[in-house]
Every structure is written in structure tokens, then in C-alpha cells.
Amino acid sequence: MPVFQIKLKMLKEMYHIELNSEEHPLKFREAIEAATCMAVSSQRIKCKGKLVPADLENWDDYKEILVDGLLMMIMM
């Protein structure tokens, strides 16, 4: 699977983060931490009405959902 540009909304701020679906999801969470200064352990990411599990091993379950410009949200 390829690399996607994801829109990430946190409160009123919008971030554009790259998601490589071949890498471990922890790398995506680390990229979020670098952009938002929110610790990986505190992130609750919501995608298409579902929470993305913190212990997700790969993106296989989300391959139908992942597209360029997908909006994900961080809940505080």
C-alpha cells in the first residue's frame, strides 16, 4: 500500500501528516507527536467514527478507508 496525506484535526487546528501504510502504526503516532506535541500514550485517534486502537499492529483493517485527504481526529 502507498503513502497517504492525512488531515488530522485537533481542536481548531488542522495538521497534514504523511501516513505510510507499510510502516508500523506507531510511526504514524510518532509523527503526530512531532506535529502536535501530544504524547503517543495520550492520543485517541478517531477515523470514520471508530477509535483507532493504540495497539494496532498494521493498517490491513483500514486499507479500504485509507485515501489521500482522509480526515482523522484526535480526541482529548
Distance bins in CASP14 RR format, pairs under 12 A and 6 or more apart:
PFRMAT RR
TARGET T0000
AUTHOR 0000-0000-0000
RMODE 2
METHOD distances of the structure
MODEL  1
1 19 0 0 0 0 1 0 0 0 0 0 0
1 20 0 0 0 0 1 0 0 0 0 0 0
1 21 1 1 0 0 0 0 0 0 0 0 0
1 22 1 0 0 1 0 0 0 0 0 0 0
1 23 0 0 0 0 0 1 0 0 0 0 0
1 58 0 0 0 0 1 0 0 0 0 0 0
1 59 1 0 0 1 0 0 0 0 0 0 0
1 60 0 0 0 0 1 0 0 0 0 0 0
1 62 0 0 0 0 1 0 0 0 0 0 0
1 63 1 0 1 0 0 0 0 0 0 0 0
1 64 0 0 0 0 0 1 0 0 0 0 0
1 65 0 0 0 0 0 1 0 0 0 0 0
1 66 1 0 0 1 0 0 0 0 0 0 0
1 67 0 0 0 0 0 1 0 0 0 0 0
2 18 0 0 0 0 0 1 0 0 0 0 0
2 19 0 0 0 0 1 0 0 0 0 0 0
2 20 0 0 0 0 1 0 0 0 0 0 0
2 21 1 0 0 1 0 0 0 0 0 0 0
2 22 0 0 0 0 1 0 0 0 0 0 0
2 23 0 0 0 0 0 1 0 0 0 0 0
2 59 0 0 0 0 0 1 0 0 0 0 0
2 63 0 0 0 0 0 1 0 0 0 0 0
2 66 0 0 0 0 1 0 0 0 0 0 0
2 67 0 0 0 0 0 1 0 0 0 0 0
2 68 0 0 0 0 1 0 0 0 0 0 0
3 17 0 0 0 0 0 1 0 0 0 0 0
3 18 1 0 1 0 0 0 0 0 0 0 0
3 19 1 0 0 1 0 0 0 0 0 0 0
3 20 1 0 1 0 0 0 0 0 0 0 0
3 21 1 0 0 1 0 0 0 0 0 0 0
3 22 0 0 0 0 1 0 0 0 0 0 0
3 23 0 0 0 0 1 0 0 0 0 0 0
3 27 0 0 0 0 0 1 0 0 0 0 0
3 28 0 0 0 0 0 1 0 0 0 0 0
3 31 0 0 0 0 0 1 0 0 0 0 0
3 59 0 0 0 0 0 1 0 0 0 0 0
3 66 0 0 0 0 1 0 0 0 0 0 0
3 67 0 0 0 0 0 1 0 0 0 0 0
3 68 0 0 0 0 1 0 0 0 0 0 0
4 16 0 0 0 0 0 1 0 0 0 0 0
4 17 0 0 0 0 1 0 0 0 0 0 0
4 18 1 0 0 1 0 0 0 0 0 0 0
4 19 1 0 1 0 0 0 0 0 0 0 0
4 20 0 0 0 0 1 0 0 0 0 0 0
4 21 1 0 0 1 0 0 0 0 0 0 0
4 22 0 0 0 0 0 1 0 0 0 0 0
4 23 0 0 0 0 0 1 0 0 0 0 0
4 28 0 0 0 0 1 0 0 0 0 0 0
4 47 0 0 0 0 0 1 0 0 0 0 0
4 59 0 0 0 0 1 0 0 0 0 0 0
4 62 0 0 0 0 0 1 0 0 0 0 0
4 63 0 0 0 0 0 1 0 0 0 0 0
4 65 0 0 0 0 0 1 0 0 0 0 0
4 66 1 0 1 0 0 0 0 0 0 0 0
4 67 1 0 0 1 0 0 0 0 0 0 0
4 68 1 0 1 0 0 0 0 0 0 0 0
4 69 1 0 0 1 0 0 0 0 0 0 0
4 70 1 0 0 1 0 0 0 0 0 0 0
4 71 0 0 0 0 0 1 0 0 0 0 0
4 72 0 0 0 0 0 1 0 0 0 0 0
5 15 0 0 0 0 0 1 0 0 0 0 0
5 16 1 0 1 0 0 0 0 0 0 0 0
5 17 1 0 0 1 0 0 0 0 0 0 0
5 18 1 0 0 1 0 0 0 0 0 0 0
5 19 1 0 0 1 0 0 0 0 0 0 0
5 20 0 0 0 0 0 1 0 0 0 0 0
5 31 0 0 0 0 0 1 0 0 0 0 0
5 66 0 0 0 0 0 1 0 0 0 0 0
5 67 0 0 0 0 1 0 0 0 0 0 0
5 68 1 0 1 0 0 0 0 0 0 0 0
5 69 1 0 1 0 0 0 0 0 0 0 0
5 70 0 0 0 0 1 0 0 0 0 0 0
5 71 0 0 0 0 0 1 0 0 0 0 0
5 72 0 0 0 0 0 1 0 0 0 0 0
6 14 0 0 0 0 0 1 0 0 0 0 0
6 15 0 0 0 0 1 0 0 0 0 0 0
6 16 1 0 0 1 0 0 0 0 0 0 0
6 17 1 0 1 0 0 0 0 0 0 0 0
6 18 1 0 0 1 0 0 0 0 0 0 0
6 19 1 0 1 0 0 0 0 0 0 0 0
6 20 0 0 0 0 0 1 0 0 0 0 0
6 21 0 0 0 0 0 1 0 0 0 0 0
6 25 0 0 0 0 0 1 0 0 0 0 0
6 28 0 0 0 0 1 0 0 0 0 0 0
6 29 0 0 0 0 0 1 0 0 0 0 0
6 31 0 0 0 0 1 0 0 0 0 0 0
6 32 0 0 0 0 1 0 0 0 0 0 0
6 35 0 0 0 0 0 1 0 0 0 0 0
6 45 0 0 0 0 1 0 0 0 0 0 0
6 47 0 0 0 0 1 0 0 0 0 0 0
6 52 0 0 0 0 0 1 0 0 0 0 0
6 59 0 0 0 0 0 1 0 0 0 0 0
6 62 0 0 0 0 0 1 0 0 0 0 0
6 65 0 0 0 0 0 1 0 0 0 0 0
6 66 0 0 0 0 1 0 0 0 0 0 0
6 67 0 0 0 0 1 0 0 0 0 0 0
6 68 0 0 0 0 1 0 0 0 0 0 0
6 69 1 0 0 1 0 0 0 0 0 0 0
6 70 1 0 1 0 0 0 0 0 0 0 0
6 71 1 0 0 1 0 0 0 0 0 0 0
6 72 1 0 1 0 0 0 0 0 0 0 0
6 73 0 0 0 0 0 1 0 0 0 0 0
6 74 0 0 0 0 0 1 0 0 0 0 0
7 13 0 0 0 0 0 1 0 0 0 0 0
7 14 1 0 0 1 0 0 0 0 0 0 0
7 15 1 0 0 1 0 0 0 0 0 0 0
7 16 1 0 0 1 0 0 0 0 0 0 0
7 17 0 0 0 0 1 0 0 0 0 0 0
7 18 0 0 0 0 0 1 0 0 0 0 0
7 19 0 0 0 0 0 1 0 0 0 0 0
7 35 0 0 0 0 0 1 0 0 0 0 0
7 47 0 0 0 0 0 1 0 0 0 0 0
7 67 0 0 0 0 0 1 0 0 0 0 0
7 68 0 0 0 0 1 0 0 0 0 0 0
7 69 1 0 1 0 0 0 0 0 0 0 0
7 70 1 0 0 1 0 0 0 0 0 0 0
7 71 1 0 1 0 0 0 0 0 0 0 0
7 72 1 0 0 1 0 0 0 0 0 0 0
7 73 0 0 0 0 1 0 0 0 0 0 0
7 74 0 0 0 0 0 1 0 0 0 0 0
8 14 1 0 0 1 0 0 0 0 0 0 0
8 15 1 0 1 0 0 0 0 0 0 0 0
8 16 1 0 0 1 0 0 0 0 0 0 0
8 17 1 0 1 0 0 0 0 0 0 0 0
8 18 0 0 0 0 0 1 0 0 0 0 0
8 19 0 0 0 0 1 0 0 0 0 0 0
8 28 0 0 0 0 1 0 0 0 0 0 0
8 29 0 0 0 0 0 1 0 0 0 0 0
8 31 0 0 0 0 1 0 0 0 0 0 0
8 32 1 0 0 1 0 0 0 0 0 0 0
8 33 0 0 0 0 0 1 0 0 0 0 0
8 34 0 0 0 0 0 1 0 0 0 0 0
8 35 1 0 0 1 0 0 0 0 0 0 0
8 36 1 0 0 1 0 0 0 0 0 0 0
8 38 0 0 0 0 0 1 0 0 0 0 0
8 43 0 0 0 0 0 1 0 0 0 0 0
8 45 0 0 0 0 1 0 0 0 0 0 0
8 46 0 0 0 0 0 1 0 0 0 0 0
8 47 0 0 0 0 0 1 0 0 0 0 0
8 52 0 0 0 0 0 1 0 0 0 0 0
8 69 0 0 0 0 0 1 0 0 0 0 0
8 70 0 0 0 0 1 0 0 0 0 0 0
8 71 1 0 0 1 0 0 0 0 0 0 0
8 72 1 0 1 0 0 0 0 0 0 0 0
8 73 1 0 0 1 0 0 0 0 0 0 0
8 74 1 0 0 1 0 0 0 0 0 0 0
8 75 0 0 0 0 0 1 0 0 0 0 0
9 15 1 0 0 1 0 0 0 0 0 0 0
9 16 0 0 0 0 0 1 0 0 0 0 0
9 17 0 0 0 0 0 1 0 0 0 0 0
9 32 0 0 0 0 0 1 0 0 0 0 0
9 35 0 0 0 0 0 1 0 0 0 0 0
9 36 0 0 0 0 0 1 0 0 0 0 0
9 45 0 0 0 0 0 1 0 0 0 0 0
9 46 0 0 0 0 1 0 0 0 0 0 0
9 47 0 0 0 0 0 1 0 0 0 0 0
9 69 0 0 0 0 0 1 0 0 0 0 0
9 70 0 0 0 0 0 1 0 0 0 0 0
9 71 1 0 0 1 0 0 0 0 0 0 0
9 72 1 0 0 1 0 0 0 0 0 0 0
9 73 1 0 1 0 0 0 0 0 0 0 0
9 74 1 0 0 1 0 0 0 0 0 0 0
9 75 0 0 0 0 0 1 0 0 0 0 0
9 76 0 0 0 0 0 1 0 0 0 0 0
10 17 0 0 0 0 0 1 0 0 0 0 0
10 32 0 0 0 0 1 0 0 0 0 0 0
10 33 0 0 0 0 0 1 0 0 0 0 0
10 35 0 0 0 0 1 0 0 0 0 0 0
10 36 1 0 1 0 0 0 0 0 0 0 0
10 37 0 0 0 0 0 1 0 0 0 0 0
10 38 1 0 0 1 0 0 0 0 0 0 0
10 42 0 0 0 0 0 1 0 0 0 0 0
10 43 0 0 0 0 1 0 0 0 0 0 0
10 44 0 0 0 0 0 1 0 0 0 0 0
10 45 0 0 0 0 1 0 0 0 0 0 0
10 46 0 0 0 0 0 1 0 0 0 0 0
10 71 0 0 0 0 0 1 0 0 0 0 0
10 72 0 0 0 0 1 0 0 0 0 0 0
10 73 1 0 0 1 0 0 0 0 0 0 0
10 74 1 0 1 0 0 0 0 0 0 0 0
10 75 0 0 0 0 1 0 0 0 0 0 0
10 76 1 0 0 1 0 0 0 0 0 0 0
11 36 0 0 0 0 1 0 0 0 0 0 0
11 38 0 0 0 0 0 1 0 0 0 0 0
11 73 0 0 0 0 1 0 0 0 0 0 0
11 74 0 0 0 0 1 0 0 0 0 0 0
11 75 0 0 0 0 0 1 0 0 0 0 0
11 76 1 0 0 1 0 0 0 0 0 0 0
12 73 0 0 0 0 0 1 0 0 0 0 0
13 35 0 0 0 0 1 0 0 0 0 0 0
13 36 1 0 0 1 0 0 0 0 0 0 0
13 37 0 0 0 0 0 1 0 0 0 0 0
13 38 0 0 0 0 0 1 0 0 0 0 0
13 73 0 0 0 0 0 1 0 0 0 0 0
13 74 0 0 0 0 1 0 0 0 0 0 0
13 76 0 0 0 0 0 1 0 0 0 0 0
14 35 0 0 0 0 0 1 0 0 0 0 0
14 36 0 0 0 0 0 1 0 0 0 0 0
14 69 0 0 0 0 0 1 0 0 0 0 0
14 71 0 0 0 0 1 0 0 0 0 0 0
14 72 0 0 0 0 0 1 0 0 0 0 0
14 73 0 0 0 0 0 1 0 0 0 0 0
14 74 0 0 0 0 0 1 0 0 0 0 0
15 28 0 0 0 0 0 1 0 0 0 0 0
15 31 0 0 0 0 1 0 0 0 0 0 0
15 32 1 0 0 1 0 0 0 0 0 0 0
15 33 0 0 0 0 0 1 0 0 0 0 0
15 34 0 0 0 0 0 1 0 0 0 0 0
15 35 1 0 1 0 0 0 0 0 0 0 0
15 36 1 0 0 1 0 0 0 0 0 0 0
15 37 0 0 0 0 0 1 0 0 0 0 0
15 38 0 0 0 0 0 1 0 0 0 0 0
15 45 0 0 0 0 0 1 0 0 0 0 0
15 69 0 0 0 0 0 1 0 0 0 0 0
15 71 0 0 0 0 0 1 0 0 0 0 0
15 72 0 0 0 0 1 0 0 0 0 0 0
15 73 0 0 0 0 0 1 0 0 0 0 0
15 74 0 0 0 0 1 0 0 0 0 0 0
16 31 0 0 0 0 0 1 0 0 0 0 0
16 32 0 0 0 0 0 1 0 0 0 0 0
16 35 0 0 0 0 1 0 0 0 0 0 0
16 36 0 0 0 0 0 1 0 0 0 0 0
16 68 0 0 0 0 0 1 0 0 0 0 0
16 69 0 0 0 0 1 0 0 0 0 0 0
16 70 0 0 0 0 0 1 0 0 0 0 0
16 71 0 0 0 0 0 1 0 0 0 0 0
16 72 0 0 0 0 0 1 0 0 0 0 0
17 27 0 0 0 0 0 1 0 0 0 0 0
17 28 1 0 0 1 0 0 0 0 0 0 0
17 29 0 0 0 0 0 1 0 0 0 0 0
17 30 0 0 0 0 0 1 0 0 0 0 0
17 31 1 0 1 0 0 0 0 0 0 0 0
17 32 1 0 0 1 0 0 0 0 0 0 0
17 33 0 0 0 0 0 1 0 0 0 0 0
17 34 0 0 0 0 1 0 0 0 0 0 0
17 35 1 0 1 0 0 0 0 0 0 0 0
17 36 0 0 0 0 1 0 0 0 0 0 0
17 43 0 0 0 0 0 1 0 0 0 0 0
17 45 0 0 0 0 0 1 0 0 0 0 0
17 69 0 0 0 0 0 1 0 0 0 0 0
17 70 0 0 0 0 0 1 0 0 0 0 0
17 71 0 0 0 0 0 1 0 0 0 0 0
17 72 0 0 0 0 1 0 0 0 0 0 0
17 74 0 0 0 0 0 1 0 0 0 0 0
18 27 0 0 0 0 1 0 0 0 0 0 0
18 28 0 0 0 0 1 0 0 0 0 0 0
18 30 0 0 0 0 0 1 0 0 0 0 0
18 31 1 0 0 1 0 0 0 0 0 0 0
18 32 0 0 0 0 0 1 0 0 0 0 0
18 34 0 0 0 0 0 1 0 0 0 0 0
18 35 0 0 0 0 0 1 0 0 0 0 0
18 66 0 0 0 0 0 1 0 0 0 0 0
18 68 0 0 0 0 0 1 0 0 0 0 0
18 69 0 0 0 0 0 1 0 0 0 0 0
18 70 0 0 0 0 0 1 0 0 0 0 0
19 25 0 0 0 0 1 0 0 0 0 0 0
19 27 0 0 0 0 1 0 0 0 0 0 0
19 28 1 0 1 0 0 0 0 0 0 0 0
19 29 0 0 0 0 0 1 0 0 0 0 0
19 30 0 0 0 0 0 1 0 0 0 0 0
19 31 1 0 0 1 0 0 0 0 0 0 0
19 32 0 0 0 0 1 0 0 0 0 0 0
19 45 0 0 0 0 0 1 0 0 0 0 0
19 47 0 0 0 0 0 1 0 0 0 0 0
19 52 0 0 0 0 0 1 0 0 0 0 0
19 59 1 0 0 1 0 0 0 0 0 0 0
19 62 0 0 0 0 1 0 0 0 0 0 0
19 63 0 0 0 0 0 1 0 0 0 0 0
19 65 0 0 0 0 0 1 0 0 0 0 0
19 66 1 0 0 1 0 0 0 0 0 0 0
19 67 0 0 0 0 0 1 0 0 0 0 0
19 68 0 0 0 0 1 0 0 0 0 0 0
19 69 0 0 0 0 1 0 0 0 0 0 0
19 70 0 0 0 0 1 0 0 0 0 0 0
19 72 0 0 0 0 1 0 0 0 0 0 0
20 26 0 0 0 0 0 1 0 0 0 0 0
20 27 1 0 0 1 0 0 0 0 0 0 0
20 28 1 0 0 1 0 0 0 0 0 0 0
20 30 0 0 0 0 0 1 0 0 0 0 0
20 31 0 0 0 0 1 0 0 0 0 0 0
20 58 0 0 0 0 0 1 0 0 0 0 0
20 59 0 0 0 0 1 0 0 0 0 0 0
20 66 0 0 0 0 0 1 0 0 0 0 0
21 27 0 0 0 0 0 1 0 0 0 0 0
21 28 0 0 0 0 1 0 0 0 0 0 0
21 56 0 0 0 0 0 1 0 0 0 0 0
21 58 0 0 0 0 1 0 0 0 0 0 0
21 59 1 0 1 0 0 0 0 0 0 0 0
21 60 0 0 0 0 1 0 0 0 0 0 0
21 61 0 0 0 0 0 1 0 0 0 0 0
21 62 1 0 0 1 0 0 0 0 0 0 0
21 63 1 0 0 1 0 0 0 0 0 0 0
21 64 0 0 0 0 0 1 0 0 0 0 0
21 65 0 0 0 0 0 1 0 0 0 0 0
21 66 1 0 1 0 0 0 0 0 0 0 0
21 67 0 0 0 0 0 1 0 0 0 0 0
21 68 0 0 0 0 0 1 0 0 0 0 0
21 70 0 0 0 0 0 1 0 0 0 0 0
22 28 0 0 0 0 0 1 0 0 0 0 0
22 58 0 0 0 0 1 0 0 0 0 0 0
22 59 0 0 0 0 1 0 0 0 0 0 0
22 60 0 0 0 0 0 1 0 0 0 0 0
22 63 0 0 0 0 0 1 0 0 0 0 0
22 66 0 0 0 0 0 1 0 0 0 0 0
23 29 0 0 0 0 0 1 0 0 0 0 0
23 30 0 0 0 0 1 0 0 0 0 0 0
23 31 0 0 0 0 1 0 0 0 0 0 0
23 56 0 0 0 0 0 1 0 0 0 0 0
23 57 0 0 0 0 0 1 0 0 0 0 0
23 58 0 0 0 0 1 0 0 0 0 0 0
23 59 0 0 0 0 1 0 0 0 0 0 0
24 30 0 0 0 0 1 0 0 0 0 0 0
24 31 0 0 0 0 0 1 0 0 0 0 0
24 55 0 0 0 0 0 1 0 0 0 0 0
24 56 0 0 0 0 1 0 0 0 0 0 0
24 57 1 0 0 1 0 0 0 0 0 0 0
24 58 1 0 0 1 0 0 0 0 0 0 0
24 59 0 0 0 0 1 0 0 0 0 0 0
25 31 0 0 0 0 0 1 0 0 0 0 0
25 32 0 0 0 0 0 1 0 0 0 0 0
25 40 0 0 0 0 0 1 0 0 0 0 0
25 43 0 0 0 0 0 1 0 0 0 0 0
25 45 0 0 0 0 1 0 0 0 0 0 0
25 47 0 0 0 0 0 1 0 0 0 0 0
25 52 1 0 0 1 0 0 0 0 0 0 0
25 53 0 0 0 0 1 0 0 0 0 0 0
25 54 0 0 0 0 1 0 0 0 0 0 0
25 55 0 0 0 0 1 0 0 0 0 0 0
25 56 1 0 1 0 0 0 0 0 0 0 0
25 57 1 0 0 1 0 0 0 0 0 0 0
25 58 1 0 0 1 0 0 0 0 0 0 0
25 59 1 0 0 1 0 0 0 0 0 0 0
25 60 0 0 0 0 0 1 0 0 0 0 0
25 61 0 0 0 0 0 1 0 0 0 0 0
25 62 0 0 0 0 1 0 0 0 0 0 0
25 66 0 0 0 0 0 1 0 0 0 0 0
25 72 0 0 0 0 0 1 0 0 0 0 0
26 32 0 0 0 0 0 1 0 0 0 0 0
26 33 0 0 0 0 0 1 0 0 0 0 0
26 40 1 0 0 1 0 0 0 0 0 0 0
26 41 0 0 0 0 0 1 0 0 0 0 0
26 43 0 0 0 0 0 1 0 0 0 0 0
26 52 0 0 0 0 0 1 0 0 0 0 0
26 53 0 0 0 0 0 1 0 0 0 0 0
26 54 0 0 0 0 1 0 0 0 0 0 0
26 55 0 0 0 0 1 0 0 0 0 0 0
26 56 0 0 0 0 1 0 0 0 0 0 0
26 57 0 0 0 0 1 0 0 0 0 0 0
26 58 0 0 0 0 0 1 0 0 0 0 0
26 59 0 0 0 0 0 1 0 0 0 0 0
27 33 0 0 0 0 0 1 0 0 0 0 0
27 34 0 0 0 0 0 1 0 0 0 0 0
27 40 0 0 0 0 0 1 0 0 0 0 0
27 56 0 0 0 0 0 1 0 0 0 0 0
27 58 0 0 0 0 0 1 0 0 0 0 0
27 59 0 0 0 0 0 1 0 0 0 0 0
28 34 0 0 0 0 0 1 0 0 0 0 0
28 35 0 0 0 0 0 1 0 0 0 0 0
28 40 0 0 0 0 1 0 0 0 0 0 0
28 43 0 0 0 0 1 0 0 0 0 0 0
28 45 0 0 0 0 1 0 0 0 0 0 0
28 47 0 0 0 0 0 1 0 0 0 0 0
28 52 0 0 0 0 1 0 0 0 0 0 0
28 54 0 0 0 0 0 1 0 0 0 0 0
28 56 0 0 0 0 1 0 0 0 0 0 0
28 58 0 0 0 0 0 1 0 0 0 0 0
28 59 0 0 0 0 1 0 0 0 0 0 0
28 62 0 0 0 0 0 1 0 0 0 0 0
28 66 0 0 0 0 0 1 0 0 0 0 0
28 70 0 0 0 0 0 1 0 0 0 0 0
28 72 0 0 0 0 1 0 0 0 0 0 0
28 74 0 0 0 0 0 1 0 0 0 0 0
29 35 0 0 0 0 0 1 0 0 0 0 0
29 36 0 0 0 0 0 1 0 0 0 0 0
29 38 0 0 0 0 1 0 0 0 0 0 0
29 39 0 0 0 0 1 0 0 0 0 0 0
29 40 1 0 1 0 0 0 0 0 0 0 0
29 41 0 0 0 0 1 0 0 0 0 0 0
29 42 0 0 0 0 0 1 0 0 0 0 0
29 43 1 0 1 0 0 0 0 0 0 0 0
29 44 0 0 0 0 0 1 0 0 0 0 0
29 45 1 0 0 1 0 0 0 0 0 0 0
29 52 0 0 0 0 1 0 0 0 0 0 0
29 53 0 0 0 0 0 1 0 0 0 0 0
29 54 1 0 0 1 0 0 0 0 0 0 0
29 55 0 0 0 0 0 1 0 0 0 0 0
29 56 0 0 0 0 1 0 0 0 0 0 0
29 72 0 0 0 0 0 1 0 0 0 0 0
29 74 0 0 0 0 0 1 0 0 0 0 0
30 36 0 0 0 0 0 1 0 0 0 0 0
30 38 0 0 0 0 0 1 0 0 0 0 0
30 39 0 0 0 0 0 1 0 0 0 0 0
30 40 1 0 0 1 0 0 0 0 0 0 0
30 41 0 0 0 0 0 1 0 0 0 0 0
30 43 0 0 0 0 0 1 0 0 0 0 0
31 38 0 0 0 0 0 1 0 0 0 0 0
31 40 0 0 0 0 0 1 0 0 0 0 0
31 43 0 0 0 0 0 1 0 0 0 0 0
31 45 0 0 0 0 0 1 0 0 0 0 0
31 72 0 0 0 0 0 1 0 0 0 0 0
32 38 1 0 0 1 0 0 0 0 0 0 0
32 39 0 0 0 0 1 0 0 0 0 0 0
32 40 1 0 0 1 0 0 0 0 0 0 0
32 41 0 0 0 0 0 1 0 0 0 0 0
32 42 0 0 0 0 0 1 0 0 0 0 0
32 43 1 0 0 1 0 0 0 0 0 0 0
32 44 0 0 0 0 0 1 0 0 0 0 0
32 45 1 0 0 1 0 0 0 0 0 0 0
32 52 0 0 0 0 0 1 0 0 0 0 0
32 72 0 0 0 0 1 0 0 0 0 0 0
32 73 0 0 0 0 0 1 0 0 0 0 0
32 74 1 0 0 1 0 0 0 0 0 0 0
33 39 1 0 0 1 0 0 0 0 0 0 0
33 40 1 0 1 0 0 0 0 0 0 0 0
33 41 0 0 0 0 1 0 0 0 0 0 0
33 42 0 0 0 0 1 0 0 0 0 0 0
33 43 1 0 0 1 0 0 0 0 0 0 0
33 45 0 0 0 0 0 1 0 0 0 0 0
33 74 0 0 0 0 0 1 0 0 0 0 0
34 40 0 0 0 0 0 1 0 0 0 0 0
35 43 0 0 0 0 0 1 0 0 0 0 0
35 74 0 0 0 0 0 1 0 0 0 0 0
36 42 0 0 0 0 1 0 0 0 0 0 0
36 43 0 0 0 0 1 0 0 0 0 0 0
36 45 0 0 0 0 0 1 0 0 0 0 0
36 72 0 0 0 0 0 1 0 0 0 0 0
36 73 0 0 0 0 0 1 0 0 0 0 0
36 74 1 0 0 1 0 0 0 0 0 0 0
36 76 0 0 0 0 0 1 0 0 0 0 0
37 43 0 0 0 0 0 1 0 0 0 0 0
37 74 0 0 0 0 0 1 0 0 0 0 0
38 44 0 0 0 0 1 0 0 0 0 0 0
38 45 0 0 0 0 0 1 0 0 0 0 0
38 74 1 0 0 1 0 0 0 0 0 0 0
38 75 0 0 0 0 0 1 0 0 0 0 0
38 76 0 0 0 0 1 0 0 0 0 0 0
39 54 0 0 0 0 0 1 0 0 0 0 0
39 74 0 0 0 0 0 1 0 0 0 0 0
39 76 0 0 0 0 0 1 0 0 0 0 0
40 54 0 0 0 0 1 0 0 0 0 0 0
40 55 0 0 0 0 0 1 0 0 0 0 0
40 74 0 0 0 0 0 1 0 0 0 0 0
41 54 1 0 0 1 0 0 0 0 0 0 0
41 55 0 0 0 0 0 1 0 0 0 0 0
42 54 0 0 0 0 0 1 0 0 0 0 0
42 74 0 0 0 0 1 0 0 0 0 0 0
42 75 0 0 0 0 0 1 0 0 0 0 0
42 76 0 0 0 0 1 0 0 0 0 0 0
43 51 0 0 0 0 0 1 0 0 0 0 0
43 52 0 0 0 0 1 0 0 0 0 0 0
43 53 0 0 0 0 0 1 0 0 0 0 0
43 54 1 0 0 1 0 0 0 0 0 0 0
43 56 0 0 0 0 0 1 0 0 0 0 0
43 72 0 0 0 0 0 1 0 0 0 0 0
43 73 0 0 0 0 0 1 0 0 0 0 0
43 74 1 0 1 0 0 0 0 0 0 0 0
43 75 0 0 0 0 1 0 0 0 0 0 0
43 76 0 0 0 0 1 0 0 0 0 0 0
44 50 0 0 0 0 0 1 0 0 0 0 0
44 51 1 0 0 1 0 0 0 0 0 0 0
44 52 0 0 0 0 1 0 0 0 0 0 0
44 53 0 0 0 0 0 1 0 0 0 0 0
44 54 0 0 0 0 1 0 0 0 0 0 0
44 72 0 0 0 0 0 1 0 0 0 0 0
44 73 0 0 0 0 1 0 0 0 0 0 0
44 74 1 0 0 1 0 0 0 0 0 0 0
44 75 1 0 1 0 0 0 0 0 0 0 0
44 76 1 0 0 1 0 0 0 0 0 0 0
45 51 1 0 0 1 0 0 0 0 0 0 0
45 52 1 0 1 0 0 0 0 0 0 0 0
45 53 0 0 0 0 1 0 0 0 0 0 0
45 54 0 0 0 0 1 0 0 0 0 0 0
45 56 0 0 0 0 1 0 0 0 0 0 0
45 62 0 0 0 0 0 1 0 0 0 0 0
45 70 0 0 0 0 0 1 0 0 0 0 0
45 71 0 0 0 0 0 1 0 0 0 0 0
45 72 1 0 1 0 0 0 0 0 0 0 0
45 73 1 0 0 1 0 0 0 0 0 0 0
45 74 1 0 1 0 0 0 0 0 0 0 0
45 75 1 0 0 1 0 0 0 0 0 0 0
45 76 0 0 0 0 0 1 0 0 0 0 0
46 52 1 0 0 1 0 0 0 0 0 0 0
46 53 0 0 0 0 0 1 0 0 0 0 0
46 70 0 0 0 0 0 1 0 0 0 0 0
46 71 0 0 0 0 1 0 0 0 0 0 0
46 72 1 0 0 1 0 0 0 0 0 0 0
46 73 1 0 1 0 0 0 0 0 0 0 0
46 74 1 0 0 1 0 0 0 0 0 0 0
46 75 1 0 1 0 0 0 0 0 0 0 0
46 76 0 0 0 0 0 1 0 0 0 0 0
47 53 0 0 0 0 0 1 0 0 0 0 0
47 56 0 0 0 0 0 1 0 0 0 0 0
47 59 0 0 0 0 0 1 0 0 0 0 0
47 61 0 0 0 0 0 1 0 0 0 0 0
47 62 1 0 0 1 0 0 0 0 0 0 0
47 64 0 0 0 0 0 1 0 0 0 0 0
47 65 1 0 0 1 0 0 0 0 0 0 0
47 66 0 0 0 0 1 0 0 0 0 0 0
47 67 0 0 0 0 0 1 0 0 0 0 0
47 69 0 0 0 0 0 1 0 0 0 0 0
47 70 1 0 0 1 0 0 0 0 0 0 0
47 71 0 0 0 0 1 0 0 0 0 0 0
47 72 1 0 1 0 0 0 0 0 0 0 0
47 73 1 0 0 1 0 0 0 0 0 0 0
47 74 0 0 0 0 0 1 0 0 0 0 0
47 75 0 0 0 0 0 1 0 0 0 0 0
48 61 0 0 0 0 0 1 0 0 0 0 0
48 62 0 0 0 0 1 0 0 0 0 0 0
48 64 0 0 0 0 1 0 0 0 0 0 0
48 65 1 0 1 0 0 0 0 0 0 0 0
48 66 0 0 0 0 0 1 0 0 0 0 0
48 67 0 0 0 0 0 1 0 0 0 0 0
48 70 0 0 0 0 1 0 0 0 0 0 0
48 71 0 0 0 0 1 0 0 0 0 0 0
48 72 0 0 0 0 1 0 0 0 0 0 0
48 73 0 0 0 0 0 1 0 0 0 0 0
49 65 0 0 0 0 0 1 0 0 0 0 0
49 71 0 0 0 0 0 1 0 0 0 0 0
49 72 0 0 0 0 1 0 0 0 0 0 0
49 73 0 0 0 0 1 0 0 0 0 0 0
49 75 0 0 0 0 0 1 0 0 0 0 0
50 56 0 0 0 0 0 1 0 0 0 0 0
50 61 0 0 0 0 1 0 0 0 0 0 0
50 62 0 0 0 0 1 0 0 0 0 0 0
50 65 0 0 0 0 1 0 0 0 0 0 0
50 72 0 0 0 0 0 1 0 0 0 0 0
50 73 0 0 0 0 0 1 0 0 0 0 0
50 75 0 0 0 0 0 1 0 0 0 0 0
51 72 0 0 0 0 0 1 0 0 0 0 0
51 73 0 0 0 0 0 1 0 0 0 0 0
51 74 0 0 0 0 0 1 0 0 0 0 0
51 75 1 0 0 1 0 0 0 0 0 0 0
52 59 0 0 0 0 1 0 0 0 0 0 0
52 61 0 0 0 0 1 0 0 0 0 0 0
52 62 1 0 0 1 0 0 0 0 0 0 0
52 65 0 0 0 0 0 1 0 0 0 0 0
52 66 0 0 0 0 0 1 0 0 0 0 0
52 70 0 0 0 0 0 1 0 0 0 0 0
52 72 1 0 0 1 0 0 0 0 0 0 0
52 73 0 0 0 0 0 1 0 0 0 0 0
52 74 0 0 0 0 0 1 0 0 0 0 0
52 75 0 0 0 0 0 1 0 0 0 0 0
53 59 0 0 0 0 0 1 0 0 0 0 0
53 61 0 0 0 0 1 0 0 0 0 0 0
53 62 0 0 0 0 0 1 0 0 0 0 0
56 62 0 0 0 0 1 0 0 0 0 0 0
58 66 0 0 0 0 0 1 0 0 0 0 0
59 65 0 0 0 0 1 0 0 0 0 0 0
59 66 1 0 0 1 0 0 0 0 0 0 0
59 70 0 0 0 0 0 1 0 0 0 0 0
60 66 0 0 0 0 0 1 0 0 0 0 0
62 70 0 0 0 0 1 0 0 0 0 0 0
62 72 0 0 0 0 0 1 0 0 0 0 0
63 70 0 0 0 0 0 1 0 0 0 0 0
64 70 0 0 0 0 0 1 0 0 0 0 0
65 71 0 0 0 0 0 1 0 0 0 0 0
65 72 0 0 0 0 1 0 0 0 0 0 0
66 72 0 0 0 0 0 1 0 0 0 0 0
END
